[in-house]
Amino acid sequence: MPINLTRFDLVTLRLFVLVVDGGSLTAGAAEFGISVAAASKRVIELESRVGQTLLERSQRGIVPTAAGRTLQRHAIELLGRLQQLAVAMDDYKLGAGGHLRLWANTSAFSGFLPDLLAVYMKAHPDVVIDLEDAFSEDAARAVVSGAAELGVIGENTLTDGLQSIICDTDELVLLVPATHRLGRLKRVGLAQALEHDLVALGHATSLMRHIASAAEAAGCRMRIRVQVRSFDALSRMVAAGLGVAILPRAGAAPHAVAMGLRLVPLEGAWVQRRLRLAMRDRQQLSGPARAFVELVERRAGAARTA
């Protein structure tokens, strides 16, 4: 006999997704704002309704069963759709021309994204932009969950089956103090750069994973002296003499000018770093999101023919 769909409730589905994401009932309950006992009761009732065990304990905490993974995937899609519905109804109430819900990583914010959004807003002045600065992994998860329709992420980011297109390519360069001896060179190899202390973003960022992969391939070890969360803070640490840094040229150039730092080209194919624009299903994007994707594609096409 088919499951009675009216027995599903959105509150429990949202809680279930949070429990799976958090890896425990405690984490899911805390995120949802209810007691562990109440969370456990809801999950047990959900399992009773579907007639399947949805969660099991492992060395990594609570993990979904095969049935639980299927429920999680569909619940995320359903909740994301409801989020889009709520935003669309708010647009009508506010008289807006729609919402563009976009999460992007630091490289995008410091590089191509502000100018591209200016072009977008000129063409779509009635669209409200919900913009979030996030790590690539968080941006991808936001798209999967429906919190965002689009996410700008590093190419080395796991996308969980999302669709994506290339939205920008930038060159990585070495940022050094003006008096640093590497600043007098026309080009620097990775091994030569990594002989010096590094100022870097967190290990989890797509940029640092890209650099770490290149270092491993070259047989080099990174000596990270300071970790920060933004290009501005990173540049200030370099200016203070705490180390050198590897950054996208577009993001590093304004800080280099403002702080009297030098940008030194790096050698190797690895210095070309691509960003991708991720989405769940292009055919189901809202009008504002679809217009942004088309703008990204026109920009990419113009760059190829320039």
C-alpha positions in Angstrom: 0.0 0.0 0.0 1.4 3.5 -0.9 2.5 5.8 1.9 -0.1 8.4 2.8 1.6 11.6 1.8 -0.5 13.7 4.2 1.4 11.9 7.0 4.6 13.8 6.2 5.2 17.1 7.9 7.7 19.7 6.8 8.9 20.3 10.3 10.1 16.7 10.7 11.6 16.6 7.2 13.6 19.7 7.9 14.7 18.3 11.3 15.7 15.0 9.6 17.9 16.8 7.1 19.6 18.8 9.9 20.3 15.6 11.9 21.9 13.9 8.9 24.0 17.0 8.1 25.1 17.3 11.8 25.8 13.6 12.2 23.9 13.3 15.4 20.5 13.9 17.0 22.1 16.4 19.4 23.6 18.5 16.6 20.3 18.4 14.6 18.2 19.3 17.6 20.5 22.2 18.6 20.4 23.6 15.1 16.6 23.2 15.0 16.1 24.7 18.5 14.3 21.7 20.2 15.3 19.2 22.8 17.1 15.9 21.9 14.1 14.0 23.3 11.7 15.9 21.0 14.0 15.4 18.0 14.3 11.6 18.7 10.5 11.3 19.0 10.0 13.0 15.7 12.5 10.8 13.9 11.0 7.6 15.4 7.5 8.7 14.2 8.9 9.4 10.8 10.5 5.9 10.6 7.1 4.5 11.6 5.3 6.4 8.9 7.6 5.2 6.1 8.1 1.7 7.5 11.9 1.9 7.2 14.9 2.4 9.5 16.3 5.8 8.3 19.2 6.3 10.7 21.9 4.0 12.2 24.8 4.5 14.5 28.4 4.2 13.2 31.9 5.2 14.3 31.2 8.6 12.6 28.0 9.1 14.6 24.6 8.8 13.1 24.5 8.1 9.4 21.5 7.6 7.1 20.6 4.1 5.8 20.0 3.6 2.1 16.3 4.6 2.7 17.5 7.5 4.8 19.7 8.8 2.0 16.8 8.6 -0.5 14.6 10.5 2.0 17.3 13.1 2.6 17.8 13.7 -1.1 14.1 14.2 -1.8 13.5 16.2 1.4 16.3 18.6 0.5 14.7 19.1 -3.0 11.3 19.6 -1.5 12.4 22.1 1.1 14.4 24.0 -1.5 11.4 24.3 -3.6 9.3 25.6 -0.7 12.1 28.2 0.0 11.8 29.3 -3.6 8.0 29.5 -3.3 8.3 31.7 -0.2 10.7 34.0 -1.9 8.5 34.3 -5.0 5.5 35.2 -2.9 7.5 37.8 -1.0 8.5 39.3 -4.3 4.8 39.9 -5.2 4.1 41.3 -1.8 7.1 43.7 -2.0 6.5 44.6 -5.7 10.0 43.4 -6.6 11.0 42.0 -10.0 12.3 38.8 -8.4 15.2 37.6 -6.3 18.7 36.5 -7.3 19.9 34.3 -4.4 23.7 33.9 -5.0 26.4 32.6 -2.7 30.0 33.1 -3.8 33.5 32.4 -2.5 36.1 35.0 -1.6 37.9 34.8 -4.9 34.7 35.8 -6.7 34.0 38.7 -4.4 37.5 40.0 -4.8 37.6 39.4 -8.5 35.0 39.4 -11.3 31.8 39.3 -9.3 31.2 43.0 -8.3 31.6 44.3 -11.9 29.4 41.6 -13.3 26.7 42.3 -10.7 26.8 46.0 -11.7 26.1 45.0 -15.3 23.3 42.7 -14.1 21.7 45.3 -12.0 21.7 47.8 -14.8 19.8 45.4 -17.0 17.5 44.2 -14.1 17.0 47.1 -11.7 13.9 45.6 -10.0 15.6 42.4 -9.0 16.6 42.1 -5.3 20.0 40.4 -4.8 20.5 38.1 -1.8 24.3 37.8 -1.8 26.3 35.7 0.6 30.1 35.5 1.0 30.9 31.9 1.8 33.5 29.1 1.4 33.0 27.1 -1.8 31.7 24.0 0.1 29.1 26.1 1.9 28.0 27.7 -1.3 27.6 24.3 -2.9 25.6 23.1 0.0 23.4 26.2 -0.1 22.5 25.4 -3.7 21.8 21.7 -2.9 19.6 22.7 0.0 17.8 25.5 -1.9 19.1 28.3 0.3 20.6 29.7 -2.9 19.8 29.1 -6.5 23.4 29.8 -7.7 26.8 29.4 -6.2 30.3 30.5 -7.4 32.7 27.8 -6.3 36.3 26.6 -6.9 36.6 24.0 -9.6 37.9 21.5 -7.1 34.7 21.6 -4.9 32.5 18.6 -4.6 29.1 19.4 -6.2 26.9 16.5 -5.2 25.5 16.2 -8.8 24.9 19.9 -9.3 25.1 21.3 -12.8 27.9 24.0 -13.4 29.5 26.1 -16.0 32.9 27.9 -15.9 32.3 31.5 -14.9 35.9 32.9 -14.5 39.5 32.1 -14.9 42.2 33.9 -13.0 46.0 33.7 -12.6 47.5 32.9 -9.3 50.4 35.2 -8.3 52.8 35.6 -5.4 52.2 38.6 -3.1 55.3 39.8 -1.3 56.5 42.9 0.5 58.1 45.6 -1.7 61.5 44.9 -0.2 61.3 41.1 -0.5 64.1 39.5 -2.6 61.5 37.6 -4.7 59.9 40.8 -5.6 62.9 41.6 -7.9 62.3 38.5 -10.0 60.3 38.3 -13.2 58.8 34.9 -12.4 59.0 32.5 -9.5 58.6 28.7 -9.4 56.3 27.1 -6.7 59.2 25.4 -5.0 61.1 28.7 -4.7 58.0 30.5 -3.3 57.4 27.7 -0.7 60.9 28.2 0.7 59.3 31.1 2.6 56.6 31.2 5.3 53.1 31.5 3.9 50.2 33.7 4.9 47.1 31.8 3.8 43.4 31.3 4.0 42.0 28.3 5.9 42.9 24.7 4.8 39.3 24.0 3.9 39.0 26.8 1.2 39.1 25.7 -2.4 42.0 28.1 -3.1 44.2 26.5 -0.4 43.3 23.0 -1.6 44.3 24.0 -5.1 47.7 25.3 -3.8 48.2 22.3 -1.6 47.6 19.9 -4.5 50.1 21.8 -6.6 52.7 21.7 -3.8 52.2 17.9 -3.3 52.6 17.3 -7.0 55.9 19.3 -6.9 57.1 17.5 -3.8 57.1 20.6 -1.7 56.0 21.3 1.8 54.0 24.5 2.8 55.1 26.3 5.9 51.9 28.2 6.8 52.7 30.8 9.5 49.4 32.7 9.7 45.8 31.8 8.6 43.2 34.4 8.0 39.7 34.6 6.5 39.9 37.4 3.9 42.2 38.7 1.1 42.4 42.1 2.9 43.6 40.5 6.2 46.0 38.3 4.3 47.5 41.3 2.4 47.9 43.1 5.7 49.9 40.2 7.2 52.1 40.2 4.1 52.7 43.9 4.5 53.6 43.4 8.1 56.4 41.0 7.0 54.8 37.8 8.3 55.2 35.8 5.1 54.3 35.7 1.4 51.0 34.7 -0.1 49.5 33.1 -3.2 46.4 34.8 -4.5 44.3 35.3 -7.6 45.7 38.3 -9.5 42.3 40.1 -9.7 41.8 39.8 -5.9 45.4 40.7 -5.0 46.0 43.7 -7.3 43.9 46.3 -5.4 45.6 45.3 -2.1 49.0 45.4 -3.6 48.5 49.0 -4.9 47.0 50.2 -1.6 49.7 48.6 0.6 52.7 49.0 -1.6 53.2 45.3 -2.2 54.5 43.5 -5.2 52.9 40.9 -7.4 55.2 38.3 -8.9 54.1 35.9 -11.6 54.3 32.2 -10.8 55.4 29.4 -13.2 53.3 26.4 -14.2 49.9 25.4 -15.6 48.5 25.2 -12.1 48.5 29.0 -11.8 45.4 29.1 -14.0 42.5 28.7 -11.6 38.9 28.4 -12.7 35.7 29.2 -10.9 32.4 27.6 -11.6 28.8 28.7 -11.3 26.8 25.9 -9.8 23.0 25.3 -10.0 20.7 22.4 -9.3 18.8 22.3 -12.6 19.1 25.0 -15.2 15.7 24.3 -16.6 14.0 25.1 -13.3 15.9 28.3 -12.4 13.9 31.4 -11.6 13.9 34.2 -14.2 16.5 36.3 -12.3 18.8 33.4 -11.9 18.5 32.3 -15.5 19.3 35.9 -16.6 22.5 35.8 -14.5 23.6 32.5 -16.0 23.1 33.9 -19.5 25.1 37.0 -18.6 27.9 34.8 -17.3 27.9 32.8 -20.6 27.9 36.0 -22.7 30.9 37.3 -20.7 32.7 34.0 -21.1 32.0 34.0 -24.9 33.3 37.5 -25.2 36.5 36.6 -23.4 37.1 33.7 -25.7 36.8 35.8 -28.8 38.8 38.8 -27.5 
